Amino acid sequence: METIENKFYEGERPLFAKKDLHLVKVEIGVGESALKEASNIKATACKFGGKYPFWHNTNSIIEDSLFTPGGRAAIWYCKDLRMVNTRVEAPKMFREIDGLYLENVELTDAQECTWWCKNIRFKNVKVKNGDYIFKDSKNININELELQGNYGFQYAKNVEIHNSHIHSKDAFWNTENVTVYNSVIEGEYLGWHSKNLRLVNSIIGGTQPLCYAQNLIMENCEMKENADLAFEYSTLKAEINSPITSVKNPTEGEILAQSIGEVIFDENCKNPGGCKIIVETAVNV
């Protein structure tokens, strides 16, 4: 493998279609497509400030590096990319990637990040401003994610999440086959129109959670006081080891809770009596 060290590149396609290359302390300045169509590239302690540096690449490793805001839309249409110990300040990272591994990575402006990707693994990743992260992506395994950004995981499929804190309005909308373990999920309108969403040992916050959900499973979960008007038009089996502020018009299944402040079955209930509710204390049932 050829090594290039302590070099500066700018302009259009300075390292186009290169193969078997190790970049060490290399800076990519203003320009476009620095490493487009390259393969077997390793970048160590590098700085990327130009647009679209990794497009249509195969087998890339990026470690101890920095993507500045100028390096937007940096990694698209790639296969097998590993990024560790790296800071990403640029938006629109990771589109149509097959085989994406991130560990000890910080994404500080992750707008529209990780779209249409598959076979993803994140470990100890911090995300800020991550609106629409993971949109339409599938086969995702996550451990220790800190996410701040709305609309996370919309239309995602086959997702497993552990030990994470997700602060996201409209998270998990229209998802299929998502399981979340030992995590905190905060933000209104969680999980609407989801299919096979399973929450285990997790804490839920935000108004009107988990409505229009099909086959929702909750095991040993807690719900915060602001998680009101829950489960409207959902089919579910929920074990809640805390009070629930209010439940409205669940369609079918079973809810077990410590207490429920208010259970609402109004004239718009689609299946009266279809959901069994078991509580220690219920008011206004």
N, C-alpha and C positions, 0 to 999 in steps of 0.2 A: 504494500500500500504506500503510495506516494504521500509525503508530508509537506504541507505548506504552512509556514509559521511566520507570524508577525508581518502580515501583508495587509494592504488596504485595496479594495476593489470598489469601483462604482461604474455607472453607465449600464448599458444593456448587455445582458447575458455574458458576463465575464468568464464564467466557469460552466458554460452550457454543455450538457451531456457528458460531463466528466464522470469517470468511474474509478473506484478504489482509491479514494482520496481522504486524507486526514487533515482537517483544518485546525490549526492551533493558534489561538490569539489572533484570528483573522477578523477584520472588520469589513462588512459590506455596507457601503454608503449609498447615497442617492442613486436610484436607477431601478431597473426591473429585471426580474427573472434570473438572478445571479446563478442559480444552480438548477435551472429547469432541465428536466429530462435526465438528471444525473442518477447514479446508482452506487450503492455501497459507499456512502459518504458518512464520515464521522466528524463532528464539529465539537471542539473542546475549547471552552473559555473564549467564545466568539461573540461578536456584536453584530446584529442584523438591523440595519436602518433603512434598507431599500424595500420596495414592494415585491411581493411574490417570489421570495428567494427559493422556496422549495415547492415546485409544482411538477406533477407527473414524475415523482421520484420513487425509487424502490430501495428498501433497506437503508434507512437513515438513522443515525444516532446523534442526538444533540445533548450535550452535557455542560453544566456550569456556564451557561450562556445567557445572553440578553437580547430580547426583541424589543426595540424602541417603538414608539407610536408610528414612526415612518415605515416600519416593517409590517404593515397591515396585510391581511389576507395572505399570510406568509406560507401556509402549508395546505395545499389543495391537491386533490386527485393523486394521493400517494398510497403506497402499500408498505406496511411494516415500518412504522416509525416509532422510535423510542426517545423520550425526552425526560431528563432527570436534572434536578438541582438547577432549575432555570426559571428566569423571570420573564413574563410576557406582558408587555405594556400595550400591545397592538390589538385592535379588534379584528373580528372575522377570521379567527384562526380555525384551521381544521375543517375542511369541507371534503366530503366524499373520500374519507380515509378508510382503508381496510387493514386493520391491525394497528391500533394506536395505544401506546403505553406511556402514561405520565406518572412520575414519582417525584415528590418534593418539588412541586411546580406551583408558582404563583401567577395567576392570570388577573391582572389589575383592571383591565377594561375588556371584559370578555363578551361584548355584544355580539350576538349572532355567531356564536362559537360552536363548533362540533355539530355541524349539520350533515345529515345524510351519511353518517359514518357507521361502521360496523366493527364488531370484535374489538371492543374498547376496554381498557383496564386503567383505572385511576387509583393511586395510593397517595394519601397525604397531599391533597391538592386544595389550594385556596382560590376561590373565584369571587371577584367583585364586578359589579355592573354586568352580570351575566344574563341579560335578557335573552330568552329563547335558546339557552344552551341545551344541547342534545336533541334539538328538533329533528324528528324523523330518523333518529338513529336506533340501532338495535344491537343486541348481544353485548350488554354493558355490565361490567363488574366494578364496583366502587367501594373503597374502604377509606374512611377519614376524609370526607369532602366537606369543606365549608363553602356554602354557596349563598351569595347575595345577588339576587337578580330575578326578575319576574318571568313567568311563563316557562319555567324549567321543565324539560323532558316532554314537551308536547309531542304527541304521536310516537313516542318511543316504544320499543317492544323488547321484551326479554331483558329485564333490568334487575340487578341484585345490588342492594346498597347496605353497607354496614357502618355503624359508628360515625354517623354524619350529622351535620346541622344544616338544614336547608331552609332558607328564608326566601320564599318565592310566592308571589301572588299567582294564582291559576297554575300551580304546579301539577304535573301528571295528568293533564287533560288528554282524553282520547288515547291513553296508554293501554298496552296489553301486556299481561304477564310481568308485573312489577312486584318485587318483594323488598321490603325495607325492614332492617333489623336494628334495634338499639340506637335509634336516631330521634332527632327532634325535627319536626316539620312545622314551620310557622308561615302563615299567609292565607288570606281569604280564598275561598272557592277551590279548595284542594280536591283534586282527583275527580272532577266532573267528567262524566261520560267514559270513565275508565272501565276496563274489563280485566278481571282477575288481579285486582290490586290487593296485596297482602301486607299488612302492617303488624310487626311483631315487636313487643317490648319498646314501643315508641310513644312519643308525646306529640299531640296534635294541637295546634293553635290556629285561630283565625275563623272568621264568621262563615257560615254556610258551607261547612266541609262535606265532601264525599256525597254529593248529590248526583243522581242519574248514574250511579255506579252499578255495574253488573258483577255479581259474584264477589263482592267485597268481603274480605276476611280481616278481622282485627283480633289479635291475640295479646292479652296482658298489656293493653295500651292505657294511656291516660289522655284526657282531653282538658285543655285549659278553659278557663271561664269564658273567654271570648269565642270559643268554638260552639256557637249557638246555631239553631235551626239546621241541625245536622240530618243527613241521610235522606233528604227528600227524593222520592221516586227511585230509591236504591233497593237492590236485593243484596242481603248481607247476613253475615254471622259475626257479631261483634261482642268481644269481652272487654269491658272498660272498667278498669280498677280505679275509678275516680268518679266524682259527680259529672253529669252532663247538664249543661245549662238548659238546652231545649232540643227536642227531636221533632221533626215535622214530616208527616206523610211518608214514612218508609213503606215500600211496596210489599216486600216479602222477606222472611227470614227470622232472625232472632237477635235481640239486643239484651245483653246482661250488663248492668251498671250498678255502681254503689247507690246512686240516686239520680233522679232526673228532675230538674226544676220545673219543666213544662213539657208535656207530651201533646202535640197538636195533630189531631185528625179532623180536617175541615171538609167542606163540601167538595174540595178538589182532590180528595184522596182517591187514588185509582183502584185500590184493592183493600177495602176495609176489612180488618181482621187478619190480613195476610202476614203481618209481622208480629211475632210474639215478643213482648217486652217484659223483662224480669228485673225488678229493682228492689232495693231495700227500703227506699223512701221515694214516693212519687207524689207530685203536687199538680193539681189541675188536670188529672187524667180524664 
